[in-house]
Amino acid sequence: MEYLWVLGAYILGSISTLFCFRSAISENAIENTISYFIDKGFIASKTLEDGEVELIKLKDYINGIHLEENKRRGNY
């Protein structure tokens, strides 16, 4: 019977933790997924001067607009 109390407290604590940190967990999962796709080359991106990563639209990538912008910035 003691084990049921421990099990119940563990489950309640796990659910409470998940409820409190659900936004951070989902944000982290999204960030990791996008980073993975960028690293593997599935998503075109460029890094701005301030270190931020900007996603490139497919039509711009196909037309080579990102290449011209990178050459102007010296990032080619």
HELIX and SHEET records of a PDB file:
HELIX    1   1 GLU A    2  CYS A   20  1                                  19    
HELIX    2   2 ARG A   22  ASP A   39  1                                  18    
HELIX    3   3 LEU A   58  ASN A   63  1                                   6    
HELIX    4   4 ILE A   65  ARG A   73  1                                   9    
SHEET    1   A 2 SER A  45  THR A  47  0                                        
SHEET    2   A 2 VAL A  53  LEU A  55 -1                                        
END                                                                             
